[in-house]
Amino acid sequence: MSNGFWPCPFKGFHCCLDGVVGSKGIPRLMTHIKRHHFGSDDRKDNLRRAIAEDPNLFTSVCEALRLSEQWLC
């Protein structure tokens, strides 16, 4: 997360293979996460399970959301 580039912490989920959201900055990342990864209840449930089971993913998500002044509920 340097030089204004914010990779998606959910790379590997929902066809987000490389974590690149196509632009720089927190607003673009948050739009990507909300539309692409939280776009359905199934996707949200999938990510909840993954975050609960993978401490590295949990840390990545927490850091991305903390820096964007968001929180995952």
VENNOR-V347317 format. One record per residue. N is the residue number from 1. SS is DSSP state (alpha for helix, beta for strand, coil for the rest). NEAR is the number of other ideal C-beta (glycine too) atoms within 10 Angstrom. Layout:
# VENNOR-V347317
n:ss:near
N:SS:NEAR
N:SS:NEAR
This chain:
# VENNOR-V347317
n:ss:near
1:coil:13
2:coil:5
3:coil:6
4:coil:9
5:coil:13
6:coil:23
7:coil:15
8:coil:22
9:coil:25
10:coil:23
11:coil:15
12:coil:12
13:coil:17
14:coil:17
15:coil:6
16:coil:18
17:coil:9
18:coil:9
19:coil:16
20:coil:13
21:coil:20
22:coil:6
23:coil:13
24:coil:12
25:coil:13
26:alpha:16
27:alpha:11
28:alpha:15
29:alpha:24
30:alpha:17
31:alpha:13
32:alpha:19
33:alpha:23
34:alpha:11
35:alpha:9
36:alpha:16
37:alpha:18
38:coil:14
39:coil:12
40:coil:10
41:alpha:8
42:alpha:9
43:alpha:15
44:alpha:13
45:alpha:10
46:alpha:15
47:alpha:20
48:alpha:11
49:alpha:10
50:alpha:15
51:alpha:18
52:alpha:10
53:alpha:9
54:coil:12
55:alpha:9
56:alpha:8
57:alpha:18
58:alpha:15
59:alpha:12
60:alpha:19
61:alpha:19
62:alpha:14
63:alpha:12
64:alpha:21
65:alpha:17
66:alpha:10
67:alpha:12
68:coil:15
69:coil:8
70:coil:14
71:coil:8
72:coil:15
73:coil:3
